[in-house]
Amino acid sequence: MRHSPSHRRPGARISAPAGERGASVVFAVVFLIVVSTLVSGALAYSSTASRSVIAYQRDRALHYAADGALEVAVQMGEDRAGIGVAGGPSCSMILPLGGAHAVHDPGGVFSDTARLVVTCAAATATSGTLDGAGFQQTREVIFTVLCRLPDGSKISERDLSCAKDPADTQEFVLGRARVRYDVDPGWAVPATRARVPKVIEWELLR
């Protein structure tokens, strides 16, 4: 018995069974969910990595800036025998941490408003005072490096300050050094003869 071949009209479409159509839709939805998850994860990782790089650049620059500022302060104490004298005036030095004129920020990491402040104080009650003959005694000075921002300054992530947080406008300590200036017996002026530096403590807090 012969079967006659079936004939379809030209352009007629074959419809897939309902079960196959449902499976295709589910597969497409799952595929979109997986791709969306992978893209979101990649974007989150990229953002985290970018923030980590920025934080590393800032911390490294702060470390070297604080170290350099302490070295400048120690040299300043050697040149000026009145620094760190008990009962004497306080001293401070302000350095730009960001911008074109900042020596500690060649990569342009910091904001133009960021400042590095070095303060000094006598470590003992007799630091640098004169004895009965008018000769200066040993000076012992504590130098402190601070980060300072103008009140109300607004810093973005791309224009970093030396603050821990973009909203932080308070100063905080970056480093300290305790230095003793021993007497130079050959110095011509007895009242300013405590000029030979010896570092007792050197601490960087970043």
Buried (B, 14 or more C-beta within 10 A) or exposed (E): EEEEEEEEEEEEEEEEEEEEEEEEEEEEEEEEEEEEEEEEEEEEEEEEEEEEEBEEBBEEBBBBBBBBBBBBBBEBBBEBBBBBBBEBEEBEBEBBBBEEEBEBBEEBBBBBBBBBBBBBBBBBEBBBBBEEEEBBBBBBBBBBBBBBBEEEBEBEEEBBBBBEEBEBBEBEBBBBBBBBBBBBEEBEEBEBBBBBBEEEEBBBEB
